[in-house]
């Protein structure tokens, strides 16, 4: 997959959330076969989790290579809002980064700057995988235009600074981590389904993103949650995780074999 095609894939993700709702899947497993499989499915994005997932920066270049070969453009959740990690993810071939625990406009601006080369930002030149392509690495300005920068609002401070964060120049979107948001804002382990206050808080973030003309992202516990929040204005929704799907499928197969459950409709034979 050429470097130009990676930029085109990033644009397709932008187009998906502009036209309606981009649907994605979360990847925590540092396995090249899993990476290739997920990227070959018709999701709008795959997010590799380097913050809480098992994968690390050591496995990332191989994972992004497998995803690009399968036709996907991976998004990478970096461990923290710091330049070196953001640079490393983009140099490894990520179409964009997801930056956790952003608390104010200055931190959002720092994340954006790390995704852009001078004079627009402070990204250091070093697209490690681009040099092996016959068409080489894209020029800095073209990489600036294609790299997706998303930040996470999941703290009380982030909520307080919501309006300045969503209006950060160059920011593509805000992504809500509902578990951390609930913990940080005093809701404990409650969810929007059982607490109207938390429901209103998530809606406030979604509405602010829509008002600023950027993507409104949300990490969903299940596909039904994604359907509900797409109807409420969210435009980038993660609907499943590789580890969860693996565990659920294994449990379902065992329950069917034991006669404790019926085989799911449309199940395919091996």
C-alpha positions as CSV (number, residue, x, y, z in Angstrom):
1,X,0.0,0.0,0.0
2,X,1.6,3.3,-1.1
3,X,2.1,6.3,1.2
4,X,-0.5,8.2,-1.0
5,X,-3.0,5.4,-0.3
6,X,-2.4,5.8,3.4
7,X,-3.3,9.5,3.1
8,X,-6.4,8.5,1.1
9,X,-7.4,6.0,3.8
10,X,-7.1,8.7,6.5
11,X,-9.3,10.9,4.3
12,X,-11.9,8.1,4.0
13,X,-12.1,8.0,7.8
14,X,-12.7,11.7,7.9
15,X,-15.3,11.3,5.2
16,X,-17.1,8.6,7.2
17,X,-17.5,10.7,10.3
18,X,-18.5,13.7,8.2
19,X,-21.2,11.8,6.3
20,X,-22.6,10.0,9.4
21,X,-20.9,7.7,11.9
22,X,-17.5,6.0,11.5
23,X,-17.5,2.6,13.1
24,X,-14.3,1.1,14.5
25,X,-12.8,-1.8,16.4
26,X,-10.2,-1.8,19.2
27,X,-7.1,-3.9,19.0
28,X,-5.2,-4.8,22.2
29,X,-3.3,-7.9,21.0
30,X,0.2,-7.6,19.6
31,X,-0.3,-10.3,17.0
32,X,0.3,-9.7,13.2
33,X,-2.4,-12.1,12.1
34,X,-5.0,-10.4,14.3
35,X,-3.8,-7.0,13.0
36,X,-4.1,-8.1,9.4
37,X,-7.5,-9.8,10.0
38,X,-9.0,-6.7,11.7
39,X,-7.7,-4.3,9.1
40,X,-9.1,-6.4,6.3
41,X,-12.7,-6.2,7.7
42,X,-15.0,-3.4,6.5
43,X,-14.6,-1.2,9.7
44,X,-13.9,2.4,9.2
45,X,-10.9,2.3,11.5
46,X,-8.9,0.0,13.8
47,X,-7.3,1.5,16.9
48,X,-4.2,-0.1,18.3
49,X,-4.1,0.5,22.1
50,X,-0.6,1.2,23.4
51,X,-2.0,2.7,26.7
52,X,-3.9,-0.3,28.2
53,X,-3.5,-2.9,25.5
54,X,-0.8,-5.6,25.4
55,X,0.9,-4.1,22.4
56,X,3.9,-1.8,22.8
57,X,6.0,0.4,20.5
58,X,8.2,-2.6,19.8
59,X,5.3,-4.5,18.0
60,X,3.7,-1.4,16.5
61,X,5.7,-1.2,13.2
62,X,4.9,-4.8,12.3
63,X,1.2,-4.3,13.3
64,X,0.8,-1.1,11.2
65,X,2.6,-2.8,8.3
66,X,0.2,-5.8,8.4
67,X,-2.8,-3.4,8.6
68,X,-1.6,-1.3,5.7
69,X,-1.1,-4.4,3.6
70,X,-4.7,-5.5,4.4
71,X,-6.0,-2.1,3.2
72,X,-6.6,-0.4,6.5
73,X,-5.3,2.8,8.0
74,X,-4.7,2.3,11.8
75,X,-5.2,4.8,14.5
76,X,-2.9,4.4,17.5
77,X,-3.8,5.3,21.1
78,X,-0.4,6.5,22.4
79,X,0.4,5.9,26.1
80,X,0.5,9.6,27.0
81,X,0.5,13.1,25.6
82,X,4.2,13.5,24.8
83,X,6.0,14.2,21.6
84,X,8.2,11.2,21.3
85,X,5.3,8.7,21.5
86,X,3.2,10.6,19.0
87,X,6.1,11.0,16.6
88,X,6.9,7.3,16.9
89,X,3.3,6.2,16.1
90,X,3.1,8.4,13.0
91,X,6.6,7.4,11.9
92,X,5.5,3.8,12.1
93,X,2.8,4.4,9.6
94,X,-0.3,5.2,11.7
95,X,-2.9,7.3,9.9
96,X,-3.6,9.1,13.2
97,X,-3.1,9.2,16.9
98,X,-5.5,9.2,19.9
99,X,-4.1,11.1,22.8
100,X,-5.4,10.2,26.3
101,X,-6.1,12.4,29.4
102,X,-6.1,15.8,27.7
103,X,-7.0,18.4,30.3
104,X,-7.1,21.8,28.6
105,X,-6.6,23.7,25.4
106,X,-2.8,24.0,25.8
107,X,-2.5,20.2,26.1
108,X,-4.7,19.7,23.0
109,X,-2.6,22.2,21.1
110,X,0.6,20.3,22.1
111,X,-0.9,17.1,20.7
112,X,-1.7,18.8,17.5
113,X,1.8,20.3,17.2
114,X,3.4,16.9,17.6
115,X,1.4,15.7,14.6
116,X,2.7,18.6,12.3
117,X,6.1,19.4,10.9
118,X,7.5,22.9,11.2
119,X,6.4,25.6,10.8
120,X,3.0,24.3,11.7
121,X,4.2,22.1,14.6
122,X,7.3,20.4,16.0
123,X,7.2,16.9,14.6
124,X,10.7,15.6,13.8
125,X,11.3,14.3,10.2
126,X,11.8,10.5,10.2
127,X,9.1,8.4,8.5
128,X,10.9,5.1,8.9
129,X,8.7,3.0,6.7
130,X,8.3,5.6,4.0
131,X,11.8,5.2,2.6
132,X,11.2,1.6,1.6
133,X,8.3,2.5,-0.6
134,X,8.9,3.1,-4.3
135,X,7.1,6.5,-4.1
136,X,8.9,7.5,-0.9
137,X,7.6,9.5,2.0
138,X,5.0,12.2,1.4
139,X,6.2,15.8,1.6
140,X,5.8,17.4,5.1
141,X,2.8,19.6,4.1
142,X,1.0,16.6,2.7
143,X,1.7,14.5,5.8
144,X,0.5,17.4,8.0
145,X,-2.8,17.5,6.0
146,X,-3.4,13.7,6.3
147,X,-2.3,12.9,9.9
148,X,-5.4,12.6,12.1
149,X,-5.1,14.1,15.7
150,X,-7.7,13.1,18.2
151,X,-7.7,13.8,21.9
152,X,-9.5,12.2,24.8
153,X,-11.7,14.0,27.3
154,X,-11.9,11.7,30.3
155,X,-11.1,14.0,33.3
156,X,-13.0,16.6,35.3
157,X,-10.4,19.2,34.2
158,X,-11.0,18.2,30.6
159,X,-14.7,18.7,31.0
160,X,-14.1,22.2,32.5
161,X,-12.0,23.1,29.5
162,X,-14.3,21.5,27.0
163,X,-15.0,24.6,24.9
164,X,-11.4,25.5,24.5
165,X,-10.3,22.0,23.7
166,X,-12.9,21.5,20.9
167,X,-11.9,24.7,19.3
168,X,-8.1,23.9,19.2
169,X,-6.9,24.7,15.7
170,X,-5.9,21.6,13.7
171,X,-7.7,19.2,16.0
172,X,-9.7,16.5,14.2
173,X,-11.9,15.3,17.0
174,X,-12.5,14.5,20.6
175,X,-13.0,10.9,21.9
176,X,-14.7,10.2,25.2
177,X,-13.5,7.4,27.4
178,X,-16.7,6.9,29.4
179,X,-15.1,4.7,32.2
180,X,-12.4,7.2,33.1
181,X,-14.8,10.1,32.6
182,X,-17.3,8.5,35.1
183,X,-14.6,7.8,37.7
184,X,-13.0,11.3,37.4
185,X,-16.4,13.1,37.6
186,X,-17.7,11.2,40.7
187,X,-19.9,8.7,39.0
188,X,-17.8,5.6,40.0
189,X,-18.5,2.6,37.8
190,X,-22.0,3.8,36.7
191,X,-22.8,4.2,33.1
192,X,-25.0,6.5,31.0
193,X,-27.7,3.7,31.1
194,X,-28.1,4.0,34.9
195,X,-27.2,7.6,35.6
196,X,-28.8,10.6,34.0
197,X,-26.0,12.9,35.1
198,X,-23.4,10.9,33.3
199,X,-25.6,10.6,30.2
200,X,-26.0,14.4,30.1
201,X,-22.2,14.8,30.5
202,X,-21.4,12.6,27.5
203,X,-24.1,14.4,25.5
204,X,-22.5,17.7,26.4
205,X,-19.2,16.6,24.9
206,X,-20.9,15.2,21.8
207,X,-22.8,18.5,21.3
208,X,-19.7,20.6,21.8
209,X,-17.8,18.6,19.2
210,X,-20.6,18.9,16.7
211,X,-20.8,22.7,17.3
212,X,-17.1,23.0,16.6
213,X,-17.3,20.9,13.5
214,X,-15.0,18.1,14.6
215,X,-15.5,14.4,15.2
216,X,-17.4,13.3,18.3
217,X,-15.9,10.0,19.3
218,X,-17.1,7.5,21.9
219,X,-15.8,4.2,23.2
220,X,-18.8,1.9,23.4
221,X,-19.3,-1.1,25.6
222,X,-21.4,-2.9,22.9
223,X,-22.8,-2.3,19.4
224,X,-26.2,-1.2,20.8
225,X,-24.5,1.6,22.7
226,X,-23.0,2.7,19.3
227,X,-26.4,2.7,17.7
228,X,-27.9,4.8,20.4
229,X,-25.1,7.4,20.4
230,X,-24.9,7.6,16.6
231,X,-28.6,8.7,16.8
232,X,-27.6,11.3,19.4
233,X,-24.8,12.9,17.3
234,X,-21.7,10.9,18.0
235,X,-19.7,10.4,14.7
236,X,-16.8,8.1,15.6
237,X,-17.8,5.0,17.6
238,X,-15.7,2.0,18.7
239,X,-18.1,-0.9,18.8
240,X,-16.0,-3.9,19.8
241,X,-12.5,-5.1,21.0
242,X,-10.5,-8.0,19.8
243,X,-10.0,-9.5,23.2
244,X,-13.7,-9.2,24.1
245,X,-14.8,-10.8,20.8
246,X,-12.4,-13.7,21.3
247,X,-13.6,-14.3,24.8
248,X,-17.3,-14.0,23.9
249,X,-16.9,-16.3,20.9
250,X,-15.0,-18.9,23.0
251,X,-17.7,-18.8,25.7
252,X,-20.5,-19.1,23.1
253,X,-18.9,-22.1,21.4
254,X,-18.5,-23.9,24.8
255,X,-22.1,-23.1,25.8
256,X,-23.4,-24.5,22.5
257,X,-21.3,-27.7,22.8
258,X,-22.6,-28.2,26.3
259,X,-26.2,-27.7,25.2
260,X,-26.5,-24.6,27.4
261,X,-27.2,-22.3,24.4
262,X,-28.4,-22.4,20.8
263,X,-25.9,-21.9,18.0
264,X,-26.1,-18.3,16.9
265,X,-28.0,-17.6,13.7
266,X,-25.8,-17.5,10.6
267,X,-22.9,-19.3,12.3
268,X,-20.4,-20.6,9.8
269,X,-18.8,-24.1,9.9
270,X,-15.1,-24.3,10.1
